Amino acid sequence: MSKTKASAAWNDLSAEQRETLEKWLFEENLSYPQAHERARKELGFAGSVSSVVRFYRRTAHERLMAELAEARERAAEITGTAAGTEGLRASAMQVIGQLLLRQVTQNQGTVRDWSPLARLLLQSEHNDLQREWLAARQKSMEVQAMRGAVDTLLKAGGSQRSMSMEQFAALMQRVKEEIMKPAVKD
């Protein structure tokens, strides 16, 4: 965000007046022209509607940065606990979802202002689905490999009954390790 010009019309307002204007824009959801007219009448604001728009965007950005700093602090607190990476990722996505909701409901701007957060959430959901699919696929491949190993063992004349459970479990573990070993490149 660019630096605020010293000549910005809202700089002529007191801190209390800026808080009032902020309340009108963010809590009462007044449109820019409505907020401008009310600020002109009640606060003696001499700026234009576009100045109110710039004030809104500047304040929205400052609020977002404050919320992100708070989220970062919460994440640091969570990191200090025994939470795993999956829990941290889920917490981060929840915070981003809250930020997106706040941006959509409070921002009188365009989709361009909040679409990066929406894209991030969609990408996270896509990644979750991919992880689930890959885990299911891996499990399926393990089961197929185990079945193949048992079939091969039975065809070779062995029998599950002729070996102890420990021997069979050890054989299955070796088969599983062989299957899951990374391929050696020539």
GUDREN-270473 format. One record per residue: residue number from 1; residue in three letters; x, y, z of N, C-alpha, C in turn. Coordinates in steps of 0.05 Angstrom, whole numbers, m for minus. Layout:
residues N
    nr   rest     n.px     n.py     n.pz    ca.px    ca.py    ca.pz     c.px     c.py     c.pz
   NUM    ALA        X        Y        Z        X        Y        Z        X        Y        Z
...
end
This chain:
residues 186
    nr   rest     n.px     n.py     n.pz    ca.px    ca.py    ca.pz     c.px     c.py     c.pz
     1    MET       17      m23        0        0        0        0       18       24        0
     2    SER       11       44      m16       27       68      m18       24       85        7
     3    LYS       43      103       10       43      121       33       21      141       30
     4    THR        8      147       53      m13      167       53       m1      195       49
     5    LYS      m13      211       32       m4      238       27      m11      255       52
     6    ALA        7      273       58        1      291       81      m23      308       76
     7    SER      m29      313       50      m51      330       43      m78      315       41
     8    ALA      m78      289       49     m103      274       47     m124      287       65
     9    ALA     m148      289       54     m170      304       67     m176      293       95
    10    TRP     m174      266       98     m182      255      123     m161      261      145
    11    ASN     m137      270      137     m117      278      157     m126      302      173
    12    ASP     m144      317      161     m155      341      175     m175      334      197
    13    LEU     m184      308      197     m203      299      217     m188      291      242
    14    SER     m201      294      265     m189      284      290     m190      254      291
    15    ALA     m176      242      310     m176      213      312     m204      203      317
    16    GLU     m219      217      334     m247      209      340     m265      211      315
    17    GLN     m260      232      299     m276      235      274     m269      213      254
    18    ARG     m243      206      252     m236      184      234     m248      157      244
    19    GLU     m249      153      270     m262      129      281     m292      129      274
    20    THR     m304      152      275     m333      154      268     m337      148      238
    21    LEU     m320      159      221     m322      154      193     m317      124      187
    22    GLU     m298      112      201     m292       84      198     m317       67      207
    23    LYS     m329       75      229     m353       61      239     m376       62      218
    24    TRP     m379       85      206     m400       88      186     m395       69      162
    25    LEU     m370       68      153     m363       52      130     m363       22      136
    26    PHE     m352       14      159     m348      m15      164     m370      m28      180
    27    GLU     m382      m13      199     m402      m25      216     m430      m19      206
    28    GLU     m435        5      197     m461       12      187     m464        7      157
    29    ASN     m441        1      144     m440       m5      116     m453       16       98
    30    LEU     m447       41      105     m456       63       88     m441       62       61
    31    SER     m454       71       40     m440       73       14     m421       96       16
    32    TYR     m403       97       m3     m384      120       m3     m398      147       m5
    33    PRO     m417      150      m23     m431      176      m24     m446      182        1
    34    GLN     m459      162       13     m473      167       38     m454      175       61
    35    ALA     m432      161       63     m412      167       83     m400      195       78
    36    HIS     m395      201       53     m384      228       46     m403      250       55
    37    GLU     m429      247       48     m449      267       55     m451      270       85
    38    ARG     m453      248       99     m455      248      128     m430      261      141
    39    ALA     m407      254      131     m382      265      142     m380      295      136
    40    ARG     m390      303      113     m390      332      106     m408      347      125
    41    LYS     m432      336      131     m452      350      148     m444      348      178
    42    GLU     m437      324      187     m432      321      216     m404      326      225
    43    LEU     m384      322      207     m357      324      216     m342      348      203
    44    GLY     m356      361      184     m343      383      170     m322      374      151
    45    PHE     m324      350      141     m305      338      122     m306      353       96
    46    ALA     m282      362       86     m281      378       62     m272      362       37
    47    GLY     m266      336       41     m256      320       19     m278      310        0
    48    SER     m270      296      m21     m288      286      m41     m296      257      m35
    49    VAL     m315      247      m51     m323      219      m48     m299      201      m53
    50    SER     m282      207      m73     m259      191      m78     m239      191      m55
    51    SER     m239      212      m39     m223      213      m15     m234      194        6
    52    VAL     m260      191        7     m273      172       25     m266      144       16
    53    VAL     m266      139      m10     m259      113      m21     m230      106      m13
    54    ARG     m212      125      m16     m184      121       m9     m181      116       21
    55    PHE     m196      131       38     m196      126       66     m206       98       73
    56    TYR     m227       90       60     m238       63       64     m217       41       57
    57    ARG     m205       44       34     m185       24       25     m161       23       44
    58    ARG     m152       47       52     m129       49       70     m136       35       97
    59    THR     m160       41      107     m168       30      133     m173        0      131
    60    ALA     m185       m9      109     m189      m38      105     m162      m52      104
    61    HIS     m143      m40       91     m116      m52       90     m104      m53      117
    62    GLU     m106      m32      133      m95      m31      160     m108      m52      177
    63    ARG     m135      m55      175     m149      m75      190     m140     m103      182
    64    LEU     m137     m108      157     m129     m134      147     m101     m141      158
    65    MET      m83     m121      157      m55     m126      167      m56     m132      197
    66    ALA      m73     m118      212      m75     m123      240      m86     m151      245
    67    GLU     m106     m159      230     m117     m186      233      m97     m208      225
    68    LEU      m81     m203      205      m60     m222      197      m39     m224      219
    69    ALA      m32     m201      231      m12     m202      253      m24     m218      276
    70    GLU      m49     m214      282      m62     m229      303      m63     m259      297
    71    ALA      m69     m265      272      m69     m293      263      m42     m306      265
    72    ARG      m21     m290      258        6     m300      261       13     m306      290
    73    GLU        4     m288      308        9     m293      336       m5     m318      346
    74    ARG      m31     m322      336      m45     m346      344      m31     m371      333
    75    ALA      m21     m369      309       m7     m392      297       18     m398      313
    76    ALA       32     m377      322       56     m380      338       49     m394      365
    77    GLU       26     m386      376       17     m399      401       11     m429      396
    78    ILE       m1     m434      373       m8     m462      366       17     m478      361
    79    THR       37     m466      348       62     m479      342       76     m487      368
    80    GLY       73     m470      388       85     m476      414       73     m501      427
    81    THR       50     m509      419       37     m533      430       45     m557      414
    82    ALA       33     m579      420       40     m604      406       24     m608      380
    83    ALA       13     m587      369       m3     m590      345       15     m598      322
    84    GLY        4     m616      305       19     m625      282       16     m606      259
    85    THR       30     m612      237       29     m595      214        1     m594      201
    86    GLU      m13     m617      202      m40     m618      191      m59     m599      207
    87    GLY      m56     m599      233      m72     m581      250      m65     m552      245
    88    LEU      m39     m546      241      m31     m519      235      m42     m510      208
    89    ARG      m41     m527      188      m51     m521      162      m81     m516      163
    90    ALA      m95     m533      178     m124     m529      181     m131     m503      195
    91    SER     m115     m496      216     m120     m471      230     m114     m447      212
    92    ALA      m93     m449      196      m87     m427      178     m109     m423      157
    93    MET     m120     m445      147     m141     m443      127     m167     m432      140
    94    GLN     m171     m438      165     m194     m427      179     m191     m397      183
    95    VAL     m167     m388      190     m162     m359      192     m166     m345      165
    96    ILE     m156     m357      144     m159     m346      117     m188     m345      109
    97    GLY     m203     m366      116     m232     m366      111     m246     m343      125
    98    GLN     m238     m338      150     m250     m316      165     m243     m289      152
    99    LEU     m218     m286      144     m210     m262      130     m225     m258      104
   100    LEU     m229     m279       89     m244     m277       64     m273     m269       70
   101    LEU     m285     m281       89     m313     m274       96     m314     m244      104
   102    ARG     m295     m235      120     m294     m207      128     m290     m189      104
   103    GLN     m272     m197       86     m267     m181       62     m292     m179       44
   104    VAL     m306     m201       41     m329     m201       23     m352     m185       35
   105    THR     m356     m187       62     m378     m173       74     m372     m143       79
   106    GLN     m347     m137       84     m341     m109       91     m331      m93       67
   107    ASN     m320     m105       48     m307      m91       26     m327      m81        6
   108    GLN     m328      m56        2     m347      m45      m18     m333      m43      m45
   109    GLY     m308      m54      m46     m293      m53      m70     m301      m76      m89
   110    THR     m282      m85     m104     m287     m105     m125     m278     m132     m117
   111    VAL     m285     m152     m133     m276     m179     m129     m246     m181     m128
   112    ARG     m233     m163     m143     m204     m163     m145     m192     m160     m117
   113    ASP     m206     m146      m99     m195     m142      m72     m194     m167      m55
   114    TRP     m213     m186      m59     m213     m209      m42     m209     m236      m57
   115    SER     m206     m235      m83     m203     m260      m98     m178     m275      m92
   116    PRO     m155     m263      m84     m132     m279      m77     m138     m298      m53
   117    LEU     m153     m288      m33     m160     m305      m11     m178     m328      m19
   118    ALA     m197     m322      m37     m215     m344      m47     m199     m364      m62
   119    ARG     m180     m355      m79     m163     m374      m94     m147     m391      m76
   120    LEU     m136     m380      m55     m120     m395      m35     m137     m416      m22
   121    LEU     m161     m410      m14     m178     m430       m1     m186     m452      m21
   122    LEU     m192     m445      m46     m198     m465      m66     m174     m483      m71
   123    GLN     m151     m472      m73     m127     m488      m77     m122     m507      m54
   124    SER     m127     m497      m29     m124     m514       m6     m143     m537       m6
   125    GLU     m168     m532      m14     m188     m553      m16     m180     m573      m37
   126    HIS     m170     m563      m60     m161     m581      m81     m138     m599      m71
   127    ASN     m119     m587      m56      m97     m602      m45     m106     m623      m26
   128    ASP     m126     m616       m9     m138     m636       10     m149     m660       m5
   129    LEU     m164     m654      m26     m176     m676      m42     m155     m693      m55
   130    GLN     m134     m680      m65     m112     m695      m77      m98     m713      m57
   131    ARG      m94     m702      m33      m81     m718      m12      m98     m743       m5
   132    GLU     m124     m738       m2     m142     m760        4     m142     m781      m18
   133    TRP     m143     m772      m43     m143     m790      m66     m117     m806      m66
   134    LEU      m94     m793      m62      m68     m807      m62      m66     m827      m39
   135    ALA      m76     m820      m16      m76     m839        6      m93     m863        0
   136    ALA     m116     m859      m11     m134     m881      m19     m120     m898      m40
   137    ARG     m108     m886      m59      m95     m900      m81      m71     m916      m70
   138    GLN      m56     m905      m52      m34     m919      m40      m44     m943      m25
   139    LYS      m65     m940      m10      m76     m963        6      m85     m984      m13
   140    SER      m98     m976      m35     m108     m996      m55      m85    m1011      m67
   141    MET      m63     m997      m74      m40    m1010      m85      m27    m1029      m65
   142    GLU      m26    m1021      m40      m15    m1039      m19      m31    m1065      m17
   143    VAL      m58    m1062      m17      m75    m1085      m16      m71    m1103      m40
   144    GLN      m70    m1091      m64      m65    m1107      m88      m38    m1121      m87
   145    ALA      m18    m1108      m77        9    m1120      m75        8    m1143      m55
   146    MET       m5    m1139      m33       m7    m1161      m13      m21    m1185      m24
   147    ARG      m43    m1180      m38      m58    m1202      m51      m40    m1217      m71
   148    GLY      m25    m1201      m87       m7    m1213     m106       14    m1230      m93
   149    ALA       25    m1220      m70       46    m1234      m55       34    m1260      m44
   150    VAL       10    m1259      m33       m2    m1283      m22       m7    m1303      m45
   151    ASP      m18    m1293      m68      m23    m1311      m90        3    m1324     m100
   152    THR       24    m1309     m102       50    m1320     m111       60    m1340      m91
   153    LEU       58    m1335      m65       66    m1353      m44       51    m1379      m46
   154    LEU       24    m1377      m50        8    m1401      m52       14    m1417      m77
   155    LYS       19    m1403      m99       25    m1417     m124       52    m1431     m123
   156    ALA       70    m1420     m108       97    m1431     m105       97    m1456      m87
   157    GLY       74    m1463      m77       72    m1487      m60       72    m1481      m31
   158    GLY       76    m1457      m23       75    m1451        5       46    m1449       14
   159    SER       42    m1446       39       16    m1443       50       17    m1425       75
   160    GLN       m3    m1410       78       m4    m1393      102       m4    m1411      127
   161    ARG      m15    m1435      124      m18    m1453      147        9    m1465      155
   162    SER       28    m1467      136       53    m1480      142       73    m1462      155
   163    MET       66    m1436      159       84    m1418      172       70    m1405      195
   164    SER       85    m1395      214       72    m1383      237       62    m1355      229
   165    MET       46    m1344      246       35    m1317      241       58    m1296      240
   166    GLU       78    m1300      257      101    m1282      258      116    m1283      231
   167    GLN      120    m1307      221      134    m1311      196      119    m1298      173
   168    PHE       92    m1303      173       75    m1292      152       75    m1261      153
   169    ALA       73    m1250      178       73    m1221      181      100    m1209      172
   170    ALA      122    m1223      178      149    m1214      170      151    m1214      140
   171    LEU      141    m1236      127      141    m1237       98      125    m1214       86
   172    MET      101    m1209       96       84    m1188       86       98    m1160       90
   173    GLN      111    m1157      112      126    m1132      117      148    m1128       97
   174    ARG      163    m1150       90      184    m1148       70      173    m1141       43
   175    VAL      150    m1154       36      137    m1149       11      129    m1119        9
   176    LYS      117    m1110       31      108    m1082       32      132    m1063       29
   177    GLU      154    m1069       42      177    m1052       41      189    m1052       12
   178    GLU      189    m1075        0      198    m1076      m28      181    m1060      m47
   179    ILE      155    m1062      m43      137    m1047      m60      139    m1017      m56
   180    MET      142    m1008      m31      142     m980      m25      170     m967      m29
   181    LYS      191     m984      m34      218     m973      m38      218     m957      m64
   182    PRO      231     m933      m63      233     m917      m88      247     m932     m110
   183    ALA      237     m928     m134      249     m941     m157      278     m931     m161
   184    VAL      296     m949     m167      324     m942     m172      326     m935     m202
   185    LYS      337     m912     m207      340     m903     m235      366     m913     m246
   186    ASP      366     m922     m271      390     m932     m284      408     m910     m293
end
